[in-house]
Amino acid sequence: MAQRTAPIDVQAVAAEIGAAIRALPVSNSAARREVRRQYTQRLTDAPAEQMIELAHVLRRAHDLRGLGLELVRYHRAAFASLGPDEVEALGEGINSWWSVDGFARIIAGPAWLRGQVSDELIQKWARSEDLWWRRAALVSTVALNVRSHGGYGDPPRTLAVCRTLVDDHEDMVVKAMSWALRELVVHDPDAVWAFLRAYDDRLGARAKREVRNKLTTGLKNPRRNARQ
């Protein structure tokens, strides 16, 4: 039985969402997420392809990339319909830590976890000349290892991406390397220790320090926590 759908006027809905965000008395993450929840409920029956189009319009016309990505992520049919081409299109124009991390955490990582994109695609990003796509590859591994988001722990795929980028010392990539390895610690600390030993002379100093802290104390920056 085909799912019942209710087509929407994408441009009109995008404009309405944009107006709702601009009208917020306090435009913080919590307030924006509440607007997104309201539209997730309202658009439950919208066709998958229109929800993906809505995300693109929200980014291009209203500078609301993250909200658009969340609308796709929390629309069952839209997210299930994503393949490699659709995922990459949703990442078009990533050019900052927040745009990369939103894309990788909300869309790319979960799609990879569910088999909707391949290891080869993530490795292609890891080899990109664009540092933001390289960061996206590493941040996408987070979904494999965060239990609250369905991650079950995946040392082979996580460490494969880390190996590809082990010699990359761009600051945003090194920070993402640290994040990827720290999320894996809870599942397989021995594998993380082995990785640190194998690449001690190649990993960025920040990544080595923060990951070792996580392994030995459970904290990324134990001294900073002690001062607070």
ABEGO torsion letter per residue (X at the ends): XBBBBBBBBAAAAAAAAAAAAAABABBBAAAAAAAAAAAAAAAAABBAAAAAAAAAAAAAAAGBAAAAAAAAAABAAAAAABBAAAAAAAABGBABAAAAAAAAAAAAAAAAAAGABBAAAAAAAAABABAAAAAAAAAAAAAAABAAAGBAEBAAAAAAAAAAAAABABAAAAAAAAAAAAAAAAABAAAAAAAAAAAAAABBAAAAAAAAAAAAAGBABAAAAAAX
